[in-house]
Amino acid sequence: TKTCFLHQVDGFTENEKLWHFHPIAFVQHLKRLFADIKKPPTTVNYLTVSKYIRPQTALLPVKGVVIHYVASPGASADGVRNYWEGLVDQINDTETAENKKEYASTHYIVDQDGTALQTLPENEVAYHVGARTYKAGIQAKLSNYPNNCTLGIECCHLDWSAKMSKDTWDGAVQLAAYLLFKNDLKSTDLYLHYDVTGKECHKYFVDNPNEWTKFKNEVASYLQ
């Protein structure tokens, strides 16, 4: 029966309320429960625990997914990860002030072939959208410190325009959709680094806003 089915899906009381008062939302809820959005082929190689790249701070409930570019034409995901890993050695630099040292990481890097490299667990904070100042209104949507409630995706690219290969584009779309879906978010919860801090990142999308709209539409199509 319907009520038995509702009880099996989640919790009888909440689903019954959703069915009676918000039938469209209920159908969307069922779609989310039974959808099968997978991430692209992914390799896991976590960064070393370090205050510069992996502080092991617990992430708050996720409110957004942020897209970046690696700012190094032709670089591989492994190469970017290895650069971050090298930041651990700053601990031995006693001449540079701590506030002048580099703190950087994201949760995923999408490689030139569209595969993903996961560099941090999804329940830990990454250093990808920290700033002294933020775009107007974004802290109200996310938090006063958006690193603590967002997941970051770096994208490899072909040249200084930051244009991606089709494989990278497709892998980034799929990964963004997966992370949004997993955290019960929508395509409207997908941001560029630029949207959060004003930094021109992902450069290709900042310079080509129609392409960003296209990217988000492709992500949205996964979530329908």
N, C-alpha and C positions, 0 to 999 in steps of 0.2 A: 504494500500500500504506500501511498504518498508519505504518510507520517512516518512509517517504518523506514522508508528510504531517506527521509530527512534526518532521522535520528542516526542512521548509519553514516551519513556523510559527515556530519560535524556534531553539533549539539542541537537536540530537538527544539528547545525553546527559542534560541536565536534564529534558527533557520525558519521556524514556523512564523516568527514575526516578520522576517525578511520576505517570505513567500506572500503573506497576506497584505503587507503594507508597501512593499517595494518589489513587485514582481520582476521588473526589468533588472534591478540590481541583483535579485536572486539568480536569474539566468546567468548574469555575468559572473556571479560567485561560482556557480557550477562549472562554467567554462574554465575559470582559473583552476579549479580543483582537478579537472580532468585533462587540461591542456598538457602538451608534452613539448615544452620549449627546452632545448638542450643548449649547452654552451658549445662553441667550436672545439675541435680537438685541443686539449689543454695539457701542458706539462707543468708540474708543480716543482718549484725550486725556491724555497723560502729564503729570504734575506737573513743574515745573521742578526741576532738581537743586539741592538745598539741604539743609543739615544739619538743618533743622527739619521737612522733609516728605519728602525723597527723598535719603537719604544715598548711594544706589547701593551699599549693602553687599550682598554676595551672600547669597542665602537658602540655608540648609542644606536637605538633603532634607526635604520637607514631611511633617509628622507630624499636622497637623490643619488644619481650616478653622473659622474663628471668625465667628459672626454678631453684628452690632451693629445699633443703631438710631441715626439721625442726631440725635435729641433736638431736632428743630426741626419742629414740625407743619406739614405742607403744603409743606415745602422740596423743591426739585427736586435731582436728582443734579448738575446743572450748578452750582446754587447752593452745594451742599456742597463741590464741588471748588473753586469760586472762593474760598470761605472759606479752605480749606487753602492755596491758592495765595497768598493774602494774607499768610500766615505767613512767607513768604520775606522780607518787609520788616522782620522783627524784627532782621535783621542790622544795620540802621541805628539800632537802639535801643541807645544806649550807657548808658542810665540803669538799665535793668532787668537784674538779674543773670541769667546764662545759665540757672541752675537754676530760674528763675521764668518762663522763656519757654515757649511752647507748642510741643510736638512732636506732630504728628498726621497720619495718612494711613491709607488702606486700599488694597487692590488693586482693589476693585470697589465701585460704588454701584448698587443696584437702584432705579430710578426709580419714580414713581407709576404709570406705564403698564406696568411689568414689564420694560422694556428695561434693559440694564446699561451702565454707563459704567466703562471700565477706566482707572484713574488711575496705575497702576504696572505694570511688567512683573512677571510671576509669579516671576521668578528674583531679585527684589530684596526686601530687608527693608522692611516698612511699619511705621509707629509706631502700632500699634492695640491691643496688649495689654501694654504696658510698665507696670510698677508697682514700688513699693518692696517690697511683700510680695505673696505669691501664695497661692491656696487650697492647703490641705494636699494633698500628693500630686501636684499637677498638674505640678510641675517634673520629677518622676521620669518622668511620661508624655511630656512634651514636651522641655523643656530648662530650664536655669537662667534663660534669657532667652527666653521663648516667642515674642517677635517674630521670632527668627531661624529659626524652623521652622514658621511658620503662615501661612496666607493669610487675609486679612480681607475680609468682605463687609458693607458698610453697607446698611441698608434704610431707604428713605424711608417715611413713615407719615402718617396722616391727622390725628391729634390727640394730646393729651398722654398718652393711654393707650398710645400707640405702636402702636395697631392699624393694620395695613396694608390697603391695598386688595387685592382678590383678585388683581389683575394683579401687584402687588408680591410678594405671597405666592408666587404661582406662579413668577414669575421668579426669586425667591430660592431656591426649592426646586430648580428646574432648574439654576441656576448652582452651588449647593452640590453637587448630584449630579455635575455635570460635573467640578468641581475634585477631588472625592474620587475619582472614577473615574480621572481623568487621573493621579493620584498613587498609584494602587493602594491607596486607603484605603477604609474602611467607614463606615457611618452612625454607628458608635460613635466615630469620629474627628471628629465634628462637635460643636463647643462653642459655648456662649454666652460672651460676654465675662465674664459673671458666673461661669462655671465656672472661669475662669482666675485672675481677680483679686478676685472678690467684688463688683465694681462692678455696679449694677443696670442692666444692659445685656445684651441687648435687653429693655427694660422690659416690653413686652407679654408676653413669654415668661416672664420672672421672676415677674410677677404672675399669670400663667395657665399653670402648668406642664403642664396637660393639653393646651394648645395647642402647647406645645413638643414634647410627645410626638407629637402629630398631625403636626407639621412634619417631625420626624425620620423618622416612618413613611413619609411621602410621599417623602422623599429616598431612603429604603431601597428603596422600590418601583422607583425608577429603576435601582437597582444590582443588582436580582435577575436 
